[in-house]
């Protein structure tokens, strides 16, 4: 009985504390037409201190989304265009010798911002990618002999162009695993495109108002961790994660030779966090199975490697995840 009272009061607390999310979504909808899934994933990553990898063709409002989100919460925004000649120092900063003081001074790079857009991350060589991923994981960078903490909150949104793969440096699996979600950005609907064109032909483009502060986000990040998750839901997440490793143990024998590797423990951790964030943006103080199912594709798709046989038969990771969700019993 005490549990029910606790959940009821927690639910009320979360319902009140999460109201500012509606204001953020309202501001974003002024300039981003459609793409609700992408903006929701961005907010979820921000609430869980995660990072996000977006894959989509150019011109689908990826840059506009993160820039608008930064404006919504009065955060600093940096856009870094990744190119083959980029150096780690161009990202994190370097030591500059000052003739006046006759000593080296630190010049911080564009990584020192709340919102980082790493545009076409797969165009840069491995050294630059690892410098970014170290900053993402450690939330600090080393310049010279000193270590500098990165701003808080800190979120990286990296984009990959699926069309131009010549001369690119694909991200190794271990690095891709650092991203909380991989979101596939699709084309807008026909009626949405009509509205997008009308919006961009106006004399004045809508402005984004600041409706929250970095402090609000930091408070929300703590509250997301408080959201109640029943043990049955936790076991459900473990089953989904483990089914990617041993599909034959979950009535999916057809996938036994189709999977090279399954989701790491990070998959289970991020699925739990993302499900809590999904509950938070829907003003709920507890996680339900639908929350887990809603985030499963984005959290798992880049953590599973399919074999050449699977690719030859056009079997995708998304199809595999859909089959897992169909066979595992919902609590």
TIGU-720570 format. One line per 10 residues: number of its first residue (from 1); their letters; for each residue x, y, z of C-alpha. Coordinates in steps of 0.25 Angstrom, whole numbers, padded with zeros to 4 digits, always signed. Layout:
REM residues N
NUM	a	X:Y:Z; ...
***
This chain:
REM residues 331
1	xxxxxxxxxx	+0000:+0000:+0000; +0012:+0009:+0004; +0017:+0007:-0010; +0004:+0012:-0017; +0005:+0025:-0008; +0019:+0027:-0012; +0017:+0025:-0027; +0004:+0034:-0026; +0012:+0045:-0020; +0024:+0043:-0029
11	xxxxxxxxxx	+0015:+0043:-0041; +0009:+0057:-0037; +0023:+0062:-0034; +0028:+0058:-0048; +0015:+0063:-0055; +0018:+0077:-0049; +0033:+0077:-0051; +0032:+0072:-0066; +0022:+0083:-0071; +0033:+0091:-0076
21	xxxxxxxxxx	+0036:+0080:-0087; +0022:+0084:-0093; +0027:+0099:-0095; +0040:+0094:-0101; +0033:+0085:-0111; +0023:+0097:-0114; +0035:+0106:-0117; +0042:+0095:-0126; +0029:+0093:-0134; +0029:+0107:-0138
31	xxxxxxxxxx	+0041:+0105:-0147; +0042:+0089:-0148; +0030:+0083:-0156; +0028:+0069:-0154; +0041:+0061:-0149; +0034:+0060:-0135; +0041:+0047:-0133; +0055:+0054:-0135; +0052:+0065:-0126; +0047:+0056:-0115
41	xxxxxxxxxx	+0059:+0047:-0116; +0068:+0060:-0115; +0060:+0064:-0102; +0062:+0050:-0096; +0077:+0050:-0099; +0078:+0063:-0092; +0070:+0058:-0080; +0079:+0046:-0078; +0092:+0052:-0081; +0093:+0044:-0094
51	xxxxxxxxxx	+0098:+0047:-0108; +0091:+0045:-0121; +0095:+0040:-0135; +0086:+0044:-0146; +0086:+0038:-0160; +0078:+0045:-0171; +0080:+0052:-0184; +0084:+0067:-0184; +0072:+0077:-0182; +0064:+0070:-0172
61	xxxxxxxxxx	+0065:+0080:-0161; +0076:+0073:-0153; +0084:+0086:-0150; +0072:+0094:-0148; +0067:+0084:-0138; +0079:+0085:-0128; +0081:+0100:-0131; +0066:+0103:-0127; +0067:+0094:-0115; +0080:+0101:-0110
71	xxxxxxxxxx	+0072:+0114:-0112; +0060:+0109:-0104; +0069:+0106:-0091; +0078:+0118:-0093; +0090:+0109:-0096; +0103:+0111:-0104; +0103:+0104:-0118; +0115:+0100:-0126; +0114:+0094:-0140; +0127:+0087:-0144
81	xxxxxxxxxx	+0128:+0082:-0159; +0136:+0070:-0159; +0146:+0069:-0171; +0157:+0059:-0175; +0168:+0070:-0171; +0162:+0073:-0157; +0171:+0072:-0145; +0168:+0069:-0131; +0173:+0083:-0127; +0163:+0089:-0136
91	xxxxxxxxxx	+0152:+0082:-0127; +0157:+0083:-0113; +0167:+0095:-0114; +0182:+0097:-0112; +0193:+0104:-0105; +0197:+0118:-0112; +0210:+0125:-0109; +0208:+0139:-0105; +0220:+0148:-0108; +0214:+0159:-0098
101	xxxxxxxxxx	+0214:+0150:-0086; +0225:+0140:-0091; +0217:+0128:-0087; +0207:+0118:-0093; +0192:+0121:-0092; +0180:+0112:-0094; +0171:+0115:-0106; +0159:+0106:-0104; +0152:+0100:-0116; +0138:+0099:-0120
111	xxxxxxxxxx	+0135:+0087:-0112; +0133:+0096:-0100; +0118:+0098:-0102; +0105:+0092:-0096; +0100:+0087:-0110; +0110:+0082:-0120; +0106:+0078:-0134; +0117:+0069:-0140; +0113:+0070:-0155; +0117:+0058:-0164
121	xxxxxxxxxx	+0125:+0051:-0153; +0129:+0040:-0162; +0137:+0050:-0171; +0148:+0052:-0160; +0160:+0043:-0158; +0160:+0033:-0145; +0168:+0043:-0137; +0158:+0054:-0137; +0146:+0044:-0135; +0154:+0038:-0123
131	xxxxxxxxxx	+0156:+0052:-0117; +0141:+0056:-0118; +0137:+0042:-0113; +0147:+0044:-0101; +0140:+0058:-0098; +0127:+0051:-0099; +0130:+0040:-0089; +0139:+0047:-0079; +0132:+0061:-0081; +0146:+0068:-0080
141	xxxxxxxxxx	+0158:+0070:-0089; +0172:+0071:-0087; +0180:+0083:-0093; +0195:+0083:-0090; +0197:+0078:-0075; +0183:+0083:-0070; +0169:+0076:-0071; +0157:+0085:-0073; +0143:+0081:-0070; +0132:+0083:-0081
151	xxxxxxxxxx	+0120:+0091:-0079; +0108:+0085:-0072; +0098:+0081:-0078; +0106:+0075:-0090; +0100:+0068:-0102; +0107:+0064:-0115; +0098:+0062:-0127; +0106:+0055:-0138; +0101:+0054:-0152; +0104:+0043:-0163
161	xxxxxxxxxx	+0101:+0045:-0178; +0096:+0031:-0183; +0098:+0035:-0198; +0113:+0039:-0199; +0121:+0028:-0193; +0133:+0030:-0202; +0145:+0036:-0195; +0138:+0034:-0181; +0144:+0028:-0168; +0133:+0019:-0163
171	xxxxxxxxxx	+0132:+0019:-0148; +0137:+0007:-0141; +0126:-0001:-0133; +0133:+0002:-0120; +0131:+0017:-0123; +0117:+0016:-0128; +0113:+0009:-0115; +0116:+0022:-0108; +0104:+0028:-0114; +0091:+0026:-0106
181	xxxxxxxxxx	+0082:+0026:-0119; +0084:+0025:-0134; +0072:+0032:-0140; +0068:+0030:-0155; +0062:+0043:-0160; +0052:+0042:-0171; +0046:+0051:-0181; +0034:+0060:-0177; +0020:+0056:-0181; +0014:+0063:-0193
191	xxxxxxxxxx	+0005:+0073:-0185; +0017:+0076:-0176; +0026:+0079:-0188; +0016:+0089:-0193; +0016:+0096:-0179; +0031:+0096:-0179; +0032:+0103:-0192; +0022:+0114:-0188; +0029:+0116:-0175; +0042:+0118:-0182
201	xxxxxxxxxx	+0036:+0128:-0192; +0031:+0137:-0181; +0038:+0150:-0179; +0042:+0147:-0165; +0045:+0134:-0160; +0039:+0130:-0146; +0048:+0133:-0134; +0050:+0123:-0123; +0048:+0128:-0109; +0056:+0123:-0097
211	xxxxxxxxxx	+0046:+0115:-0088; +0056:+0108:-0079; +0070:+0109:-0073; +0082:+0100:-0072; +0078:+0099:-0057; +0064:+0094:-0061; +0071:+0083:-0069; +0080:+0079:-0058; +0068:+0078:-0048; +0061:+0070:-0058
221	xxxxxxxxxx	+0072:+0060:-0060; +0072:+0057:-0045; +0057:+0055:-0046; +0058:+0045:-0058; +0066:+0036:-0049; +0055:+0036:-0038; +0044:+0031:-0048; +0039:+0017:-0043; +0043:+0005:-0051; +0037:-0008:-0046
231	xxxxxxxxxx	+0045:-0021:-0046; +0036:-0027:-0057; +0040:-0015:-0066; +0055:-0017:-0063; +0054:-0032:-0066; +0047:-0028:-0079; +0058:-0019:-0083; +0068:-0030:-0079; +0061:-0040:-0088; +0061:-0031:-0100
241	xxxxxxxxxx	+0076:-0028:-0098; +0079:-0043:-0097; +0071:-0047:-0109; +0080:-0039:-0118; +0091:-0048:-0113; +0085:-0061:-0112; +0072:-0060:-0122; +0071:-0076:-0122; +0068:-0076:-0107; +0056:-0066:-0109
251	xxxxxxxxxx	+0049:-0074:-0120; +0056:-0067:-0131; +0065:-0079:-0137; +0065:-0073:-0151; +0074:-0062:-0146; +0085:-0071:-0140; +0094:-0069:-0152; +0089:-0056:-0155; +0095:-0048:-0144; +0110:-0045:-0142
261	xxxxxxxxxx	+0109:-0038:-0129; +0098:-0033:-0120; +0095:-0021:-0111; +0106:-0018:-0100; +0101:-0016:-0085; +0101:-0001:-0090; +0089:-0005:-0098; +0081:-0009:-0085; +0086:+0003:-0077; +0082:+0013:-0088
271	xxxxxxxxxx	+0069:+0006:-0091; +0065:+0008:-0076; +0069:+0022:-0076; +0062:+0025:-0089; +0049:+0019:-0084; +0050:+0027:-0072; +0052:+0040:-0080; +0041:+0036:-0089; +0032:+0034:-0077; +0036:+0048:-0072
281	xxxxxxxxxx	+0033:+0055:-0085; +0019:+0049:-0084; +0018:+0054:-0070; +0018:+0041:-0063; +0025:+0037:-0050; +0026:+0022:-0054; +0031:+0014:-0066; +0021:+0005:-0074; +0025:-0006:-0085; +0020:+0004:-0096
291	xxxxxxxxxx	+0032:+0013:-0092; +0042:+0002:-0094; +0036:-0002:-0107; +0036:+0013:-0112; +0051:+0015:-0109; +0056:+0000:-0113; +0059:+0003:-0128; +0067:+0016:-0126; +0075:+0010:-0114; +0078:-0003:-0120
301	xxxxxxxxxx	+0079:-0002:-0135; +0094:+0003:-0135; +0098:-0008:-0125; +0095:-0020:-0133; +0104:-0025:-0144; +0097:-0034:-0155; +0105:-0044:-0163; +0107:-0044:-0178; +0096:-0055:-0180; +0086:-0045:-0173
311	xxxxxxxxxx	+0090:-0034:-0182; +0089:-0043:-0194; +0075:-0046:-0190; +0072:-0031:-0187; +0070:-0034:-0172; +0072:-0021:-0165; +0075:-0019:-0150; +0061:-0012:-0149; +0054:-0024:-0154; +0062:-0033:-0144
321	xxxxxxxxxx	+0058:-0023:-0132; +0043:-0023:-0137; +0043:-0039:-0137; +0049:-0038:-0123; +0038:-0029:-0118; +0028:-0038:-0124; +0033:-0051:-0117; +0036:-0046:-0103; +0024:-0046:-0094; +0020:-0032:-0089
331	x	+0019:-0031:-0074
***
